[in-house]
């Protein structure tokens, strides 16, 4: 694998006596799509929350481009170049798609204090929003409020909002959950196009067909413990994975 953009070494997170993550080791190279799979309760979302600063690791290190961000606040990690989506859609229901793409971009403190009028008047912010709108095929929904959009389109808007800020690394928590085959295939195509632009992606997903056809490399968690890693083909044929997650024939 090429140079690591994100590197986790021995990351451990406990809640009381429960080890949600135990000695997690993981790398995300630049310009690659890396998947994290495992059954419910395996620690996948805890992993994302620890990377993004929502949780603090009890042990180990999280490094972004060689910089230790383990104890950083979430806002600093975002500014350093990590963006994410969530398992449950978190859009502002009354805001339009266009407004989501404007507000997601970095702005000065003065702009925030004035409720972001600068964002709406900033040609660079508008140009970036227009670029992302077209990339994600959302132009026809430009002025629609988020709450009026179909579920699959809301998923795209959430991903587009994360991409608008030009992150180095995009974390996607179950990006095709609840989607039909055609919708999932459209998201897969978008993710491959994003990778081709140089964006690194780390994703959690339960749809094994989707993961196996998308990811360059996979990590497998079970009860917070990393039990396997490798290419999709390696993982598909790993007997430990077949037993713990994918299931095996008796």
Order of alpha helices (4+ residues) and beta strands (2+ residues): beta-beta-beta-alpha-beta-beta-alpha-beta-alpha-alpha-alpha-alpha-alpha-beta-alpha-beta-alpha-beta-beta-alpha
